[in-house]
Amino acid sequence: MNSEGGTDDEEFRLMAAMDRNVTTWEVFQGLSMSCVQCHSHPYDPIKHEEYYTSLSFFNNATDADAAHDKPQLPIPLDHADYPKANALIDRIRELEADIHGKWLAIDKSPSWLPVAKLAATCPTSELSVVEKDGYAEFRATDNAKSGSVYTLTATPPEALTSVTAFRLTYLPKDEKKALTDAEWGASLNHIIAEKIAADGKAEPLKLIDVIPDEAHPINDPLGSLQKGGEGWGTHYKFFRPRHATFVLEKSAAIAPGETLRLTLHNGGTYMASFPMVAKRGRIALSADPAWIERQADPGIVSARRELREATAALGKIPNIKIPVITERPPEHSRVTTFFNRGNWLDKGHVIEASDTPHVFPRLKAESGKPTRLDLAKWMASPENPLTARVAVNRFWLELFGVGIVPTPEDFGSAGEKPTHPELLDTLSVRFSTEMKWSMKSLLREMVTSATYRQSNKVTPELHALDADNRLLARGPRQRVTGEMARDAALTASGLLHPQLYGTPVFPPIPPGVWKPFVASKWDTPKPGDPQRYRRAVYTLWKRSIPYPTFATFDAPTRELCSKRRMPSNTPIQALAVLNDAAFHECAQALARRMKYETTGSLEERISFGYRAATSKRITPDRLAELTKLFASLEKDYQADPKLLEGLAGTPDGAALTVVASVLINLDEAVNR
């Protein structure tokens, strides 16, 4: 989500959809798709248009690059609450769909009569009325101000003697163009309905319900009945006419000469740049008593009561809200078009249906047009063996440092050939059949193999012959990532807190690093708080301000999907482990373990620390070096107690802290 003021919501929504498209093919199929956005693939038989038939799978998501990150899924903080939360979420969606379905039956009835005579005024924006398709449409100029209040005076059709509901429809200014270039929408923050007698006297009409044209709206439509509430609207970008039905508390008789007056309070400015103001709209009236009678229908009443109870129960479960991808309903689906030479502003013909590239086995939709679910099932089907091969190769890469196919993101003709094709075939078939796609089973198979468990010692001759260990003549040896280095130090020190899931954590960072554009606080828990020592995977990630240690270890920026992480080894990484506040705290804790958890000689204490940091037994030469370092440091600290500051309270404790800092920075500790 790009929250920078002035950015185009539709452009960044499309960028997200295209990123999902490319990432899916590269991650699950080992196919490079980025270049196909602009032209046919230069190496593989993938056509230019096939990029867009594939993009169509991802272009119908509900999200709209909006600042609120909706739709969101509440994930319970306690794993034990998952079943209850899942049941409530499913029930809420069922009830919303059921209630909306009951109203939809009335909404589709032929009882709507268009308002063909309308007066529209606004003190802050220019309004006009245009006859279109039997309606009198109100239209605002493009410079309509945020928060504008429209006063619409509608003359009911002569055939109408009473009114029970009215339908307010917002339309794009250019309906044909909006299908492919969505327009900025509007928010109806408050609405007031009145009946105006022939003598000009106004009679308030109480509204009791707002029924949108979708089952799961972004905001509660009833907010439009409250002052200052953000309720129904065509929020952010919209590309098709949208409507909502406003139901009166009781039927209002309409005498000759009487009119209806609607006061619409438009929304404010979105992202400091875009007024959420209606540019075009029309009104229809209904005298159908079902709108009011259905409010007391036992089925509706019961469903709404259960919906309130389920929503309240879900809200009581402690949770963190995670943005998710959900599909738009068919009646509100987007149109995907071909981009000429990849330019999203230069749109070509409409893509009729989603599909996979022709070089792959055909995808069969379960019903109607193919969906993302159909794509997911196709990827895991026996007809598509590539998925298992790419997955096995990626797990092999994580364990051995290089894949059986060295280019995990490209299994095409431009990628490297597998060094052990029979091995890849065998593991892939077993992974998708007898292992039933179990990653745990696959990883167990790999790490318990003789190939993985063999010694990683290498002779000069073997290194000259096979530096990258492509022949698998020795066990894997590779440098840990920044996340692994942090977790390893926490484990060696005994500080690691094993809690799974939950909210992001804020480990110590150097002063002056955290300066976000939008005010937020990097709230590091105090020393001793278990939340300070959780695994690196839970560290808060902000792309514009990455966690310094991870950046030092050349972690990906996450601006784009990274299919493989290139190993790096720089002096700055060693300086980070020696001086970073989080690593220093780990060194202090490891020193305390050496001093208090171990009995015996100094050599035994240092041997314990070496074992904790490297999982290996110390060699005599290492032990001699570290013992000599301890003796020198202890002597210095005894001579000048000021040097103890920030290390420990005693000379031996400070010396052990420095020794511990050396231990967690050894090659044996930061390589596996």
Stockholm file with secondary structure:
# STOCKHOLM 1.0

chainA/1-672         MNSEGGTDDEEFRLMAAMDRNVTTWEVFQGLSMSCVQCHSHPYDPIKHEEYYTSLSFFNNATDADAAHDKPQLPIPLDHADYPKANALIDRIRELEADIHGKWLAIDKSPSWLPVAKLAATCPTSELSVVEKDGYAEFRATDNAKSGSVYTLTATPPEALTSVTAFRLTYLPKDEKKALTDAEWGASLNHIIAEKIAADGKAEPLKLIDVIPDEAHPINDPLGSLQKGGEGWGTHYKFFRPRHATFVLEKSAAIAPGETLRLTLHNGGTYMASFPMVAKRGRIALSADPAWIERQADPGIVSARRELREATAALGKIPNIKIPVITERPPEHSRVTTFFNRGNWLDKGHVIEASDTPHVFPRLKAESGKPTRLDLAKWMASPENPLTARVAVNRFWLELFGVGIVPTPEDFGSAGEKPTHPELLDTLSVRFSTEMKWSMKSLLREMVTSATYRQSNKVTPELHALDADNRLLARGPRQRVTGEMARDAALTASGLLHPQLYGTPVFPPIPPGVWKPFVASKWDTPKPGDPQRYRRAVYTLWKRSIPYPTFATFDAPTRELCSKRRMPSNTPIQALAVLNDAAFHECAQALARRMKYETTGSLEERISFGYRAATSKRITPDRLAELTKLFASLEKDYQADPKLLEGLAGTPDGAALTVVASVLINLDEAVNR
#=GR chainA/1-672 SS CCCCTTCCHHHHHHHHHHHHHHHHHHHHHCCCCGGGGTSSCSSSSCCHHHHHHHHTTTTTBSCCSCTTCCSEEEEESSGGGHHHHHHHHHHHHHHHHHHHHHHHHHHTSTTCEECCEEEEECSSSCEEEEEETTEEEEEECTTCCTTCEEEEEEECCTTCSEEEEEEEEECCSSHHHHTTSCEECCBEEEEEEEEECTTSCEEEECEEEEEESSSSCSSCGGGGGSTTCCCSBCCSEECSCEEEEEEEEEEEECCTTCEEEEEEEECCEETTTEECCCSEEEEEEECCTHHHHGGGCHHHHHHHHHHHHHHHHHHTSCEEEEECCCBCCGGGCCCCEEEGGGCTTSEEEECCSCCCCTTSCCCCCSSSSCCHHHHHHHHTSTTCTHHHHHHHHHHHHHHHSSCSSSCTTCCSTTSCCCSSHHHHHHHHHHHHTTTTTCHHHHHHHHHTSHHHHSCCCCCHHHHHHCTTCTTCCSCCCCBCCHHHHHHHHHHHHTCCBCCCSSSCBCCCCCTTCCCCSSCCCCCCCCTTCGGGGBCGGGBCCCTTSCCHHHHHTTCCCSSSCCSSCCCCCCHHHHHHHHHCHHHHHHHHHHHHHHHHSCCSCHHHHHHHHHHHHHSSCCCHHHHHHHHHHHHHHHHHHHHCGGGGTTTCSSHHHHHHHHHHHHHTTSHHHHBC
#=GC SS_cons         CCCCTTCCHHHHHHHHHHHHHHHHHHHHHCCCCGGGGTSSCSSSSCCHHHHHHHHTTTTTBSCCSCTTCCSEEEEESSGGGHHHHHHHHHHHHHHHHHHHHHHHHHHTSTTCEECCEEEEECSSSCEEEEEETTEEEEEECTTCCTTCEEEEEEECCTTCSEEEEEEEEECCSSHHHHTTSCEECCBEEEEEEEEECTTSCEEEECEEEEEESSSSCSSCGGGGGSTTCCCSBCCSEECSCEEEEEEEEEEEECCTTCEEEEEEEECCEETTTEECCCSEEEEEEECCTHHHHGGGCHHHHHHHHHHHHHHHHHHTSCEEEEECCCBCCGGGCCCCEEEGGGCTTSEEEECCSCCCCTTSCCCCCSSSSCCHHHHHHHHTSTTCTHHHHHHHHHHHHHHHSSCSSSCTTCCSTTSCCCSSHHHHHHHHHHHHTTTTTCHHHHHHHHHTSHHHHSCCCCCHHHHHHCTTCTTCCSCCCCBCCHHHHHHHHHHHHTCCBCCCSSSCBCCCCCTTCCCCSSCCCCCCCCTTCGGGGBCGGGBCCCTTSCCHHHHHTTCCCSSSCCSSCCCCCCHHHHHHHHHCHHHHHHHHHHHHHHHHSCCSCHHHHHHHHHHHHHSSCCCHHHHHHHHHHHHHHHHHHHHCGGGGTTTCSSHHHHHHHHHHHHHTTSHHHHBC
//
